Each structure stands twice: as C-alpha cells, then as structure tokens.
Amino acid sequence: MKRNRLDLFSMGRFLSIVKKEIIQFKRDKPSLAIALAMPIMMLMLFGYAISTDVENIKTTVWDQSRSADSRDVIASLEHTQLFEVVSYSLSEQEVEDQIDQGKADVALIIPPDFAHKRDNDEPVALQMLINGSDPNIARTATANAQLIIQHKALAVQEKILASKGMGELEQPMSLETRVLFNPDMDSNVFNIPGLIGLIMQNVTMILTAFSLVREKEKGTMEQLNVTPIKPVELFLGKITPYFFIGMFSFLVVLILGIYWFHVPVKGSMSLLVTLSGMFLITTLALGMFVSIISKTQLQAMQLAFAFILPSVLLSGFLFPRDTMPMVIQWIGAIVPLTYYLEILRGIFLKGVGVEALWQDIINLMIFFVLLLSIAVLRFRKKVE
C-alpha cells in the first residue's frame, strides 16, 4: 500500500522520537548532570564571583603626625567601608613593600606637620598611593578618597568660620541625585538577569550540540534514515525534550535569582517566560546546527565553545556595548544573546513592556526564524 502523501506529519512518530530521546537522555549521566546541576552551579558561582561593587580596599597608613587630627582622617576613611586599614607602615620603603607584595592596594601618607598646619589654618597636603593594576579599584579609591578629604576640608573651614563668629559656609551650587531602577547600586541586580540568559544559552547549546552527532557515532542515524520518520518529525522530536529541560533550568535559576539573590522581576512574568521560550528555541536550533555540521562530539564541543566564549564578551554581559569599537558592536549584533540580555534587564530592572523592548523582540524573532529555518533545512538535507 502506498503511503499517503498528505501524511506530512505524524504525531505518533513524533512522540516516538521524543520518547526515544528522553530514554537516551536519562541513560546519559553526564548530560543529565549538565542539565540539572550546571544551571545552579553557574548561578551560584558567578552570582557571588562576578561583582563590580568595590569595598574593603586594603589600605596601609603611614601616619607621621600621630595626632588626633590624623586619626580623625583615618577614621573617616574606615567609616565609609570602602577602605580597610590592614597595616600601619613606619617608612616609605615599608609602604612600597606593602603595595609591591599585594598586602595593600592603597597607601595613605600623612605628613609630620599635619596637625601643626591644621592648628594654624595653613594648607596641608595628604598623599595617597594607589595600585593601578586593577583600574576599577583605582578609580573607586581615587574618587572616594577625594570626596572624603573634600568633606573634611569643608568641615575645617566651617569650624574656622565658627571660631571667628561667622555663619556657616554656604555652598553656591549643589547637586541632588536620584538613582533609578537600582537605588542601592547593587551589582547583583544587574548581573543576575544576565547570568540567566548566559546559563540558558550555554546549557541548551552544549546539550543539543551532542544530540545528532551522538547518533552518527553510534551508527543509529542510518537506522533512523530507513524508517518512515520524516526529517521534520525527527528534528522536532529531538529538540522537544531539550526545550522542556531548558525551561526547567530557566525556572530554577529564575526562582534562585528572585529568592536567593533577592533580585525581583519588576515587569510582566508572562512576557518574560514567553520571550525566554523564544530565545530557548533559538539556541536549540543553533545547537542542532552545530551538531549537524560536526562529525564527532569533540568537534561539536569545540564549535559550541567557539560561539559561547565570544558571546560572553560581545553581548554586553560583562562590558557595556556602547564603549566597544563600532566593528565589535556589529559583530555583537549577530549574537542572539545580545538582544535577550536587553529584554531580561528591561523586564527585571525597569519593569518595561513590549512598547520599550519591541526592537530587541523583533531582532530576537528574526534570529528565531532564521536559525530555526537554517537548522531544519540543513537537517532535512543531511537526513535525506
């Protein structure tokens, strides 16, 4: 009997492939560990390790004045919790040794005539040596130290005016600031949404990159080719289990991000889940494409990491894309994670909806359709 040509898609054949993939996945212990343990491990590891908040900067002090005024300045630094005095040096050489050996990142040098000049209303200069090996620490230490000393200088001027019977010193200009979306400027509020996107991309790509190439190495691909199963049924049947695994991983890291790291979702949860599902299918298609063009699992792993590692740098996960050279921005524009991160941070931090994210949503939809179509066509050609 001839096969009905209108039988373009069989739910039974599709479900049989899904069942086969689930059984094979359950037997593959390393893949099972990647799917269940890696999202949690990555979120915990990077959630605590990646932080742009600078505090407790190791500071050594060479206090040559040893006066109440000098101790007051040192206390002002420590009260900010940005500077942690770890040692007191007794010479210039000791100060240099502390910084050279990494025992201190900052050295505050107070001259011996500090108290005398303060008592006589004379200008006095403090010196701060800063280790510039880490620019982030150096910039933070410089800016905050200057603010602290300026505040102390203003307090001294007001004290002098008060002793002369004059009124308080009035500032001719002031600045009132209000930080939106992240008032505490907590780096986790910015990093955790990005981590969720990175974890989803990495886990799904790694899992699906091995999916088809594993069939080739075991010789089961030839067996599937002689069955009535159509390429579209085989393709959808293979990615369906990984879609649900990916959504499970997404929900796990989402719950941990909200309740463990205290990063609330200010926007629509349904929009977040919907767009996350779209991004997940995009990365699944990308992983399948890697699996299709690879001949061995080692080659698939190499190709997957060749995409994953640059995407971390180019998508805006670690560094702002606006500060990158234009050519690098163009390269980053072909990474789907770039737009998903904007969507995640927009919904998490700002609570915005489609009206503010429509450009990123359209770009993500383009990648969704393009990568899924390429993967399906390439898969069909490979199978047939």
C-alpha distance (Angstrom), angle and dihedral (degrees) to the residues before:
residue distance angle dihedral
M1 . . .
K2 3.76 . .
R3 3.78 118.3 .
N4 3.78 114.0 -109.3
R5 3.80 107.1 -105.7
L6 3.78 90.4 -150.4
D7 3.79 88.5 62.8
L8 3.79 91.6 97.8
F9 3.78 96.1 149.2
S10 3.79 130.0 21.7
M11 3.79 118.5 -163.2
G12 3.79 89.7 -158.1
R13 3.79 94.0 56.1
F14 3.79 90.6 43.5
L15 3.81 92.5 52.3
S16 3.80 90.9 47.0
I17 3.81 89.7 57.7
V18 3.80 90.5 47.0
K19 3.82 90.2 51.1
K20 3.81 91.7 47.2
E21 3.82 91.2 50.1
I22 3.81 92.5 49.2
I23 3.81 92.1 50.4
Q24 3.79 91.3 47.7
F25 3.78 91.3 46.8
K26 3.82 92.4 50.9
R27 3.81 89.4 53.1
D28 3.80 91.8 49.4
K29 3.81 100.1 81.9
P30 3.85 96.9 -177.8
S31 3.81 91.8 53.3
L32 3.79 90.4 45.9
A33 3.80 89.7 52.7
I34 3.80 91.1 48.7
A35 3.80 91.8 51.3
L36 3.80 96.6 46.6
A37 3.81 106.7 28.0
M38 3.79 105.3 29.3
P39 3.85 97.5 65.9
I40 3.80 92.1 52.3
M41 3.79 93.3 42.0
M42 3.81 93.2 48.8
L43 3.81 93.3 47.2
M44 3.80 92.9 49.6
L45 3.78 94.5 42.6
F46 3.79 98.2 45.6
G47 3.79 93.9 32.9
Y48 3.79 90.5 63.9
A49 3.82 99.0 28.2
I50 3.81 100.2 48.8
S51 3.77 108.8 67.1
T52 3.78 131.5 139.7
D53 3.80 92.1 -167.8
V54 3.80 109.5 113.5
E55 3.79 118.7 -155.6
N56 3.80 140.1 141.7
I57 3.79 93.4 35.5
K58 3.78 106.5 -167.9
T59 3.81 106.7 -112.1
T60 3.76 133.3 -175.2
V61 3.81 120.1 -162.7
W62 3.80 128.5 -151.7
D63 3.78 100.9 -165.8
Q64 3.80 106.6 -174.1
S65 3.80 92.5 167.1
R66 3.82 98.5 55.2
S67 3.79 90.8 -168.1
A68 3.78 137.3 132.4
D69 3.81 89.6 -102.7
S70 3.81 93.1 53.8
R71 3.80 91.9 46.9
D72 3.80 88.4 51.3
V73 3.82 90.7 56.2
I74 3.82 91.4 48.5
A75 3.80 90.9 49.6
S76 3.81 90.3 51.0
L77 3.80 89.9 57.1
E78 3.80 93.4 48.7
H79 3.81 94.3 47.2
T80 3.81 90.6 64.0
Q81 3.85 90.0 63.1
L82 3.80 86.9 -137.9
F83 3.78 93.1 97.1
E84 3.79 124.8 49.9
V85 3.80 115.5 -168.2
V86 3.79 103.8 -140.2
S87 3.80 99.1 168.8
Y88 3.79 146.2 4.3
S89 3.79 115.1 -130.4
L90 3.78 124.6 -150.8
S91 3.80 101.3 -160.3
E92 3.79 143.0 21.8
Q93 3.80 90.2 -106.1
E94 3.79 91.0 54.5
V95 3.80 90.1 50.9
E96 3.81 90.8 53.2
D97 3.81 91.8 46.5
Q98 3.80 91.3 52.2
I99 3.82 91.5 54.5
D100 3.82 95.5 39.3
Q101 3.80 92.0 52.5
G102 3.80 92.9 47.4
K103 3.80 93.9 -116.2
A104 3.80 90.1 122.0
D105 3.80 134.9 22.7
V106 3.80 95.7 -166.7
A107 3.77 133.4 36.9
L108 3.81 123.2 -163.9
I109 3.79 114.1 -157.9
I110 3.81 117.2 -164.7
P111 3.84 115.0 -168.2
P112 3.83 120.7 -126.2
D113 3.83 93.4 -116.3
F114 3.81 93.4 52.5
A115 3.82 96.5 110.6
H116 3.82 93.5 40.4
K117 3.80 92.9 54.1
R118 3.79 91.7 44.4
D119 3.80 90.4 53.6
N120 3.80 91.0 49.8
D121 3.81 95.7 45.0
E122 3.81 91.3 -115.7
P123 3.81 124.0 147.8
V124 3.77 112.9 -97.7
A125 3.81 130.0 -172.4
L126 3.77 127.0 -147.3
Q127 3.78 121.3 -161.4
M128 3.77 127.6 -140.7
L129 3.80 122.5 -170.5
I130 3.81 113.3 -158.3
N131 3.77 128.7 -166.7
G132 3.80 104.2 -126.9
S133 3.81 95.8 -168.4
D134 3.80 88.6 102.1
P135 3.83 106.4 43.7
N136 3.81 92.5 -165.4
I137 3.80 92.5 57.8
A138 3.80 91.4 41.5
R139 3.81 93.9 52.6
T140 3.80 93.0 45.5
A141 3.81 93.3 47.5
T142 3.81 93.3 47.1
A143 3.81 96.0 47.7
N144 3.81 95.8 44.7
A145 3.81 95.3 43.1
Q146 3.79 90.2 53.0
L147 3.79 91.4 49.7
I148 3.80 91.9 49.5
I149 3.80 94.0 49.3
Q150 3.82 91.7 45.4
H151 3.79 89.4 51.8
K152 3.80 90.8 50.1
A153 3.83 90.7 47.5
L154 3.80 90.3 52.1
A155 3.79 90.6 49.7
V156 3.82 90.0 51.9
Q157 3.81 91.5 50.5
E158 3.79 91.2 50.8
K159 3.80 90.1 49.1
I160 3.81 90.9 51.4
L161 3.80 91.8 49.3
A162 3.80 90.8 48.3
S163 3.83 91.0 52.0
K164 3.80 88.9 54.3
G165 3.79 92.4 50.7
M166 3.80 94.2 -107.4
G167 3.79 126.7 134.5
E168 3.78 126.8 -102.7
L169 3.77 119.0 -67.3
E170 3.79 109.1 -100.6
Q171 3.78 120.2 -147.9
P172 3.82 112.3 -130.2
M173 3.79 91.1 -150.2
S174 3.80 135.9 23.5
L175 3.78 137.4 -179.1
E176 3.78 125.3 -140.6
T177 3.80 114.4 -161.7
R178 3.78 131.4 -167.0
V179 3.80 120.3 -173.4
L180 3.80 113.2 -145.6
F181 3.83 127.9 -148.6
N182 3.83 94.4 0.5
P183 3.83 107.5 39.6
D184 3.82 94.1 170.1
M185 3.81 90.3 48.8
D186 3.79 89.4 -132.9
S187 3.80 109.8 175.9
N188 3.82 91.4 -147.5
V189 3.80 90.2 65.3
F190 3.81 87.1 61.3
N191 3.82 98.9 34.7
I192 3.81 102.8 45.6
P193 3.85 96.3 62.2
G194 3.79 88.7 48.7
L195 3.79 90.6 49.7
I196 3.79 90.7 53.9
G197 3.81 90.4 56.7
L198 3.79 92.9 44.7
I199 3.81 92.7 49.1
M200 3.80 92.6 49.5
Q201 3.79 91.7 50.4
N202 3.80 95.5 46.3
V203 3.81 98.6 44.2
T204 3.81 96.6 45.9
M205 3.81 94.5 43.3
I206 3.80 93.5 49.3
L207 3.81 93.2 47.5
T208 3.80 97.3 46.2
A209 3.82 94.3 39.7
F210 3.81 87.6 69.3
S211 3.81 96.2 41.2
L212 3.81 103.3 88.1
V213 3.78 98.6 24.3
R214 3.81 88.6 57.0
E215 3.80 88.4 58.6
K216 3.81 89.6 51.9
E217 3.79 94.0 50.9
K218 3.83 93.3 47.7
G219 3.80 92.6 46.3
T220 3.80 94.1 -123.4
M221 3.81 92.9 118.3
E222 3.81 91.0 74.9
Q223 3.80 89.4 51.9
L224 3.79 90.9 53.3
N225 3.80 90.8 49.2
V226 3.81 93.1 62.1
T227 3.83 93.6 50.0
P228 3.84 123.4 91.0
I229 3.80 88.8 -109.3
K230 3.78 111.2 125.3
P231 3.83 121.6 -135.7
V232 3.81 93.6 -113.1
E233 3.81 90.7 51.5
L234 3.79 91.0 48.9
F235 3.80 92.8 47.1
L236 3.81 95.5 47.5
G237 3.78 91.6 41.5
K238 3.78 90.6 55.0
I239 3.80 98.1 48.2
T240 3.83 97.3 40.0
P241 3.84 96.3 77.2
Y242 3.79 90.4 46.3
F243 3.79 90.4 51.0
F244 3.79 91.5 58.4
I245 3.80 91.0 42.6
G246 3.79 89.0 51.7
M247 3.80 92.5 48.8
F248 3.79 89.5 49.4
S249 3.82 89.6 52.4
F250 3.79 89.6 47.7
L251 3.81 92.5 52.7
V252 3.82 91.5 47.0
V253 3.82 94.7 52.9
L254 3.81 90.7 39.9
I255 3.82 91.6 55.6
L256 3.82 91.4 45.0
G257 3.78 90.8 48.7
I258 3.80 92.2 51.8
Y259 3.81 100.9 40.6
W260 3.81 104.1 24.6
F261 3.81 100.9 37.4
H262 3.83 93.9 27.4
V263 3.80 95.8 -128.3
P264 3.82 106.5 147.5
V265 3.79 125.6 -154.3
K266 3.80 105.2 -121.1
G267 3.81 95.9 -177.0
S268 3.78 137.2 55.0
M269 3.80 113.8 -44.6
S270 3.81 92.1 -160.6
L271 3.82 91.1 54.0
L272 3.79 90.1 48.4
V273 3.82 93.0 51.3
T274 3.82 92.9 45.1
L275 3.79 95.3 50.7
S276 3.80 90.6 42.4
G277 3.80 88.9 56.1
M278 3.80 89.7 51.4
F279 3.79 91.5 50.1
L280 3.79 90.2 46.6
I281 3.81 92.6 55.9
T282 3.81 88.5 47.8
T283 3.80 92.4 55.4
L284 3.82 90.8 42.9
A285 3.82 89.6 55.1
L286 3.80 89.7 47.6
G287 3.80 90.5 50.4
M288 3.80 91.3 48.6
F289 3.80 90.3 50.3
V290 3.82 89.0 53.9
S291 3.80 89.4 49.2
I292 3.80 92.1 49.1
I293 3.81 95.8 52.9
S294 3.81 94.0 41.7
K295 3.78 123.1 89.8
T296 3.81 98.4 -165.4
Q297 3.80 136.5 26.7
L298 3.80 89.9 -114.9
Q299 3.79 90.7 56.1
A300 3.81 90.3 47.3
M301 3.80 90.9 52.2
Q302 3.80 91.6 49.1
L303 3.81 92.7 49.8
A304 3.80 92.1 46.5
F305 3.79 92.9 52.2
A306 3.81 90.5 43.3
F307 3.82 86.0 64.3
I308 3.81 99.4 35.0
L309 3.80 98.2 53.2
P310 3.85 97.7 51.9
S311 3.81 90.4 43.7
V312 3.82 89.7 61.0
L313 3.80 90.3 58.6
L314 3.81 100.7 35.2
S315 3.82 101.3 42.4
G316 3.80 96.8 66.9
F317 3.80 94.2 -106.7
L318 3.81 94.1 126.5
F319 3.80 105.3 10.5
P320 3.83 131.9 34.3
R321 3.80 109.9 -101.8
D322 3.80 92.0 -144.5
T323 3.81 90.3 68.7
M324 3.81 93.3 52.9
P325 3.82 123.2 96.2
M326 3.78 112.6 -91.7
V327 3.82 93.3 -111.2
I328 3.81 90.3 55.1
Q329 3.81 90.0 48.4
W330 3.81 89.5 54.3
I331 3.80 90.9 51.6
G332 3.81 90.2 48.1
A333 3.80 89.1 52.0
I334 3.83 90.3 69.6
V335 3.81 91.8 58.1
P336 3.85 112.1 93.4
L337 3.81 90.6 -151.8
T338 3.83 88.4 67.1
Y339 3.80 92.0 68.4
Y340 3.78 95.9 36.8
L341 3.81 90.4 56.5
E342 3.80 90.1 53.8
I343 3.80 89.1 50.6
L344 3.81 93.1 47.6
R345 3.79 95.1 48.3
G346 3.79 92.0 42.6
I347 3.81 92.6 54.4
F348 3.81 95.9 37.3
L349 3.80 101.3 42.5
K350 3.80 106.5 22.8
G351 3.77 101.9 27.2
V352 3.81 91.0 -135.5
G353 3.79 125.6 157.5
V354 3.78 139.5 -149.6
E355 3.82 92.2 -59.9
A356 3.81 90.6 67.2
L357 3.81 98.8 33.2
W358 3.81 101.2 42.0
Q359 3.83 94.6 110.6
D360 3.81 92.7 52.5
I361 3.81 90.3 43.9
I362 3.82 91.5 52.3
N363 3.80 91.7 48.0
L364 3.80 90.5 49.0
M365 3.82 90.4 48.5
I366 3.81 89.8 52.2
F367 3.80 90.5 54.0
F368 3.82 89.3 43.5
V369 3.83 93.0 56.1
L370 3.81 95.6 36.3
L371 3.81 98.5 48.8
L372 3.79 93.7 40.3
S373 3.83 91.3 50.5
I374 3.81 93.2 47.0
A375 3.80 92.1 47.9
V376 3.83 93.1 48.1
L377 3.83 93.7 46.6
R378 3.80 93.3 45.1
F379 3.80 90.3 46.1
R380 3.83 91.8 49.5
K381 3.79 91.0 50.3
K382 3.80 91.8 47.8
V383 3.80 93.9 48.4
E384 3.80 96.9 42.6
